[in-house]
């Protein structure tokens, strides 16, 4: 089985409704990201099974190693549960992280809707909002790099530093190869103020003299996140070997 | 030593090696199994198929095989050993100074044996560092901020209890501190891989040198920001260089970032032995080239001079190793030690 294929238990695929609901759950999970990598849990092959029993849904997921960070694992478990519970027909959702050093505690806590500090009372000093925010900023920069990397350059085109969001949107409608990276970037850009297309992760405009340094920053973040994701894929594949 | 087709002799120092015991007999609990199995995943994932070991061999290989893999087959003139205790997972420890000293005993002139510290051990740990230093004479120590210790799941270098340890290192003349981040750190909400606490101690202890293992991977961007500001911060390339065959494109982009952010004078090759072995990495690295556009991006050429620095000269300078003496040592001959082992058996 390829790592990104979900195992379907033969017991549960006995009717068309169940099949359709599994597909719905899977679609919902396609929106859940590993915050550290800015890749979805489905694309990374983390989802190992989806089972349906009426309005009860069980999702099992596994990370590339037993020693992946507990905080990111917790965030993914919480997000998976929220995505499943948001489906109108779901009454309960059981999320199981398996093969992980903190699996038991995380699974119990997510079942009881505990916060991270409640889950690890002696071992955490704060909730994970700050961590999530830091990695959202990194994802923003990496997605910006993905756009800048494929934008046409040279000729009579103005420097990307001068582009507006509207111009970027127009260009993405005209050039199909830009559609996906631009959509991914603007999904995070929309939360920030102003009309300039390319800004810092804090929402600030980039002064012309600092454009080159900004390019370095976005590139460094993009390289780092891409290599991390690749590292995870390598370890996940080795785990199956 | 590596010799190029043109006959250039290149000093090789493996800056990141271990001698561990990950056998089931040494597991204190199931974490012992999962920890070595995670390393095994790294071995399988990065090592070329024809170079892979068996899992049993990987769990325990012994000093002779290490000497062969490093000094006979692996081009290394010297190896730097980075111990870690992990006594919460392993009865006798995983890769302790004591265990590593077996390789040092076989080839004292080729092996640099570092100590280990855990700043959470208070005055008892300081006394142990003094005792270990008396016995082995360390130039450097390794610390592992994610190491479990009782109920603690790790710490940060900015924690108050770290300072007395760095002061003790200074007092003993131990000037090099290897910093290994992740994977779990107290508090668990904190990003365990965050390297920004290195900035704090590097500024407070400008006379110490801090080698960040794995170049802070998975936080290379943050590592470059810290190392770019702090001249006493070095990048240990273990794991980064392991990408060279499995994912050469990612290796190239990471190397460009590191050359730009840190420069060729503060990057130190390491195989992470025995997660993998140096031979195939060195072959690939010597053959690796950056084109003109990449070189512009990197701000430095990856020429023979830069390769010499990264593969050996930087580590030799950091540790005060005599390059000429190392390159003129007689070749390693394992037959004597193998014969004595067979006789003993």
Interface residues (C-beta under 8 A of the other chain):
Chain A: X36 X64 X65 X66 X67 X68 X69 X70 X71 X101 X116 X117 X120 X122 X123 X124 X125 X126 X127 X128 X130 X131 X134 X138 X216 X217 X219 X220 X221 X223 X224 X226 X227 X228 X230 X231 X234 X235 X237 X238 X239 X241
Chain B: X31 X34 X35 X37 X38 X40 X41 X42 X43 X44 X45 X46 X151 X153 X182 X183 X184 X186 X187 X188 X189 X190 X191 X192 X193 X217 X218 X219 X220 X221 X224 X243 X246 X247 X250 X253 X254 X256 X257 X260 X261
